[in-house]
Amino acid sequence: NRMCKLVSDAVKDIDERLSVHDFRMVRGPSHTNLIFDMEIPFDLGGRRRELYDAVRQRVRQECAHYYTIVNFDEVPRRI
């Protein structure tokens, strides 16, 4: 729960329109993967790498042996 909250807070700090779902942790012998989907608005689709790097950096500050794996879900524009 602590890591899910950390990731969710990091995402919201970047942009209030972002959200996280399907969060899971997979432990391995050398590190733990934090795997989750990040829902992003259509207009941020070109900034995926920047968003990923910002979340990864925040997680690594807290726990150096945690790695992030992000699947992006782009929300279509509303007409």
Secondary structure in CASP SS format (residue, H / E / C, confidence):
PFRMAT SS
TARGET T0000
AUTHOR 0000-0000-0000
METHOD secondary structure of the structure
MODEL  1
N C 1.00
R H 1.00
M H 1.00
C H 1.00
K H 1.00
L H 1.00
V H 1.00
S H 1.00
D H 1.00
A H 1.00
V H 1.00
K H 1.00
D H 1.00
I H 1.00
D C 1.00
E C 1.00
R C 1.00
L C 1.00
S E 1.00
V E 1.00
H E 1.00
D E 1.00
F E 1.00
R E 1.00
M E 1.00
V E 1.00
R E 1.00
G C 1.00
P C 1.00
S C 1.00
H C 1.00
T E 1.00
N E 1.00
L E 1.00
I E 1.00
F E 1.00
D E 1.00
M E 1.00
E E 1.00
I E 1.00
P E 1.00
F H 1.00
D H 1.00
L H 1.00
G H 1.00
G H 1.00
R H 1.00
R H 1.00
R H 1.00
E H 1.00
L H 1.00
Y H 1.00
D H 1.00
A H 1.00
V H 1.00
R H 1.00
Q H 1.00
R H 1.00
V H 1.00
R H 1.00
Q H 1.00
E H 1.00
C C 1.00
A C 1.00
H C 1.00
Y E 1.00
Y E 1.00
T E 1.00
I E 1.00
V E 1.00
N E 1.00
F E 1.00
D E 1.00
E E 1.00
V E 1.00
P C 1.00
R C 1.00
R C 1.00
I C 1.00
END
